[in-house]
Amino acid sequence: MIAGKDAFTPGEAKNSWLTGTASWCMYTVTQYILGVRPDYDGLVIDPCIPPEWNGFTVTRRFRGATYHIEFLNPVHRSKGAWEITVDGNKLETNIVPVFPEGTEHTVKVII
């Protein structure tokens, strides 16, 4: 919406959140800041957060499975996943594999 000539600030644009901005914010925050991004082979884990954060949690449904992901940042890094475990098993990559539909998994990430 653009304010008309009778408005206090004519020509000013309003309601920017109605243009798709909210969905783009959700997309960028979850996939590129929190770092949980879908990929053909699974969920790529690659957070990029302020180093002051101690950690955070994310619950993500992906291809019918539920992933409960806990991020821990004990040495206050800003980027990357130094260690990832899925259901207690250490991964050698930052891609959490696809699991069968209807299953739930616990993922722990050390940043």
NUDREN-494015 format. One record per residue: x, y, z of N, C-alpha, C in turn; residue in one letter. Coordinates in pm, whole numbers, padded with zeros to 5 digits, always signed. Each point is the difference from the previous one (the first is absolute). Example, Ala and Ser with C-alpha at 12.3 -4.5 7.8 and 13.67 -1.06 7.14 Angstrom:
BEGIN
+01319-00569+00780-00089+00119+00000+00090+00120+00000a -00035+00105-00072+00082+00119+00006-00077+00109+00073s 
END
This chain:
BEGIN
+00084-00117+00000-00084+00117+00000+00088+00123+00000m -00034+00099-00077+00071+00127-00003-00095+00106+00055i +00047+00079+00096-00082+00104+00062-00038+00105-00105a -00127+00041+00004-00052+00097-00097+00035+00144+00036g -00047+00091-00082+00035+00143+00015-00054+00061+00129k -00103-00057+00060-00056+00053+00124+00068-00055+00125d +00092-00093-00016+00068-00061+00114+00105+00095+00058a +00038-00024+00126+00102+00081+00066+00133-00007-00077f +00031-00116-00054+00123-00018-00080-00039-00058-00136t -00049+00082-00093-00044-00052-00129+00115-00067-00075p -00036-00110-00068+00100-00073-00078+00075-00106+00078g -00019-00004+00133+00071-00098+00082-00062-00139-00020e +00088-00099-00015-00047-00138-00015-00024-00059+00139a -00102-00081+00012-00034-00062+00127-00021-00150-00021k -00010-00072+00112-00033-00143-00001+00103-00084-00076n +00128+00025+00023+00102-00077-00071-00007-00149+00034s -00056-00035+00118-00008-00141+00038-00104-00076-00080w -00081+00069-00078-00101-00068-00081+00052-00033-00139l +00125+00024-00027+00054-00019-00135+00084-00127-00012t +00001-00084+00100+00083-00119-00004+00125+00014+00084g +00021+00116+00060+00120+00022+00079+00008-00097+00118t -00111-00028+00064+00002-00089+00117+00046-00140-00039a -00047-00050-00112+00041-00135-00041+00148-00003-00037s +00050+00106-00060+00144+00004-00032+00083+00011+00127w -00049+00071+00101+00071+00006+00128+00005-00137+00065c -00111-00071+00000-00004-00135+00058+00098-00091-00074m +00001+00007-00131+00089-00082-00083+00147+00028+00033y +00039+00127+00003+00140+00032+00024+00043-00027+00143t -00087+00027+00096+00036-00025+00140+00018-00149+00025v -00095-00082-00042+00010-00143+00030+00109-00069-00080t +00017+00038-00127+00094-00074-00084+00142+00056+00000q +00016+00130+00022+00134+00057-00013+00055+00063+00128y -00082+00027+00098+00050+00046+00130+00000-00118+00097i -00116-00060+00022-00004-00119+00085+00068-00118-00068l +00002+00000-00132+00080-00096-00075-00057-00138-00015g -00130-00012-00016-00063-00131-00024-00064+00008-00139v +00071-00052-00099-00038+00019-00140-00026-00135-00069r -00116-00016-00065-00028-00126-00069+00089-00015-00123p +00036-00126-00027+00083-00033-00116-00048-00136-00051d +00041-00037-00117-00041-00129-00057+00039-00116+00092y +00119+00006+00058+00052-00110+00083-00043+00006+00146d -00060+00108+00044-00041+00012+00140-00006+00145+00043g +00018+00024+00130+00000+00136+00053+00144+00048+00018l +00036+00107-00067+00132+00060+00016-00003+00084+00128v +00099-00021+00086+00010+00074+00126+00120+00095-00013i -00028+00130-00006+00106+00099-00019-00041+00134+00061d -00002+00010+00135-00046+00124+00064+00099+00115-00018p -00054+00120+00005+00079+00123-00004-00067+00098+00096c +00043-00005+00126-00069+00073+00107+00096+00097+00069i -00052+00091+00080+00087+00085+00082+00077-00087+00099p +00128+00025+00020+00079-00084+00090-00047+00006+00146p -00077+00100+00036-00051+00012+00137-00106-00104+00033e -00061-00059-00102-00105-00097+00025+00059-00126+00062w -00063-00050+00107+00042-00125+00062-00053-00122-00073n -00106+00019-00075-00062-00109-00075-00146+00028-00024g -00067-00096-00063-00142+00012-00030-00051-00137-00044f -00129-00014-00012-00059-00126-00046-00092+00026-00119t -00009-00099-00086-00086+00006-00117-00069-00136-00013v -00129-00001-00026-00069-00122-00038-00038+00015-00147t +00044-00097-00081-00019+00010-00145-00061-00129-00052r -00111+00012-00071-00056-00115-00071+00057+00003-00140r +00049-00115-00044+00063-00008-00132-00032-00136-00060f -00070+00001-00111-00041-00122-00071-00070-00099+00092r -00083+00054+00088-00082-00083+00086+00062-00040+00133g +00130+00020+00017+00067-00031+00127+00013+00129+00081a +00011-00014+00132+00017+00116+00088+00140-00002+00059t +00066+00114-00008+00136+00015+00050-00002+00103+00113y +00039-00042+00121+00013+00091+00114+00149+00035+00007h +00033+00123-00036+00140+00040-00013+00036+00097+00111i +00104-00036+00077+00051+00086+00106+00139+00049-00041e +00015+00130-00003+00129+00062-00032+00064+00048+00130f +00125-00034+00021+00075+00044+00117+00122+00077-00048l +00028+00112+00064+00111+00085-00043+00091+00030+00120n +00069-00102+00054+00076+00018+00124+00120+00093-00011p +00062+00010-00117+00117+00088-00015-00033+00126-00080v -00129+00021-00023-00052+00123-00062+00058+00027-00138h -00012-00100-00085+00035+00018-00142-00119+00065-00070r +00025+00047-00121-00105+00066-00076-00053-00086-00114s +00082-00087-00056-00039-00071-00122+00046-00144+00002k -00082-00085-00061+00037-00139-00023-00044-00096+00108g +00004-00128-00035-00034-00108+00093+00125-00084+00020a +00055+00002+00122+00124-00072+00028-00025-00147+00029w -00116-00030+00055-00034-00140+00027-00151-00016-00006e -00045-00105-00067-00143-00029-00010-00022-00146+00036i -00095-00024+00089-00041-00137+00030-00150-00013-00028t -00037-00115-00051-00141-00032-00025-00033-00125+00077v -00092+00011+00092-00038-00112+00087+00123-00063+00066d +00096+00085+00038+00120-00045+00069+00114-00044-00089g -00020-00004-00131+00104-00043-00094+00062+00121-00070n +00132+00010+00008+00071+00114-00058+00001-00007-00153k -00029+00113-00063+00006+00010-00146+00138+00048-00043l +00041-00038-00118+00127+00046-00057-00022+00117-00096e -00122+00041-00018-00036+00108-00091-00100+00091+00070t -00033+00111-00063-00100+00090+00060-00138-00020-00063n -00021-00115-00063-00130-00032-00059-00065-00112+00081i -00112+00033+00063-00078-00099+00075-00081-00080-00102v +00014-00132+00000-00067-00079-00104-00152+00002+00012p -00063-00038-00109-00145-00012-00005-00040-00128+00073v -00102+00010+00085-00050-00116+00073-00142-00030-00045f -00049-00121+00029-00134-00038-00044-00109+00090+00059p -00104+00014-00076-00115+00079+00041-00057-00052+00131e -00039+00092+00088-00060-00035+00127+00098-00024+00112g +00130+00008-00025+00100-00022+00106+00043+00133+00060t +00055-00006+00123+00051+00119+00068+00145-00025+00037e +00081+00107-00011+00144-00013+00023+00052+00119+00080h +00100-00027+00082+00064+00103+00080+00135+00031-00062t +00020+00128-00031+00125+00045-00062+00065+00100+00095v +00127-00021+00031+00075+00095+00082+00113+00056-00085k +00012+00132+00003+00100+00069-00081+00086+00085+00092v +00131-00019-00008+00095+00086+00071+00054+00098-00103i -00020+00127+00029+00049+00105-00091+00142+00033+00036i 
END
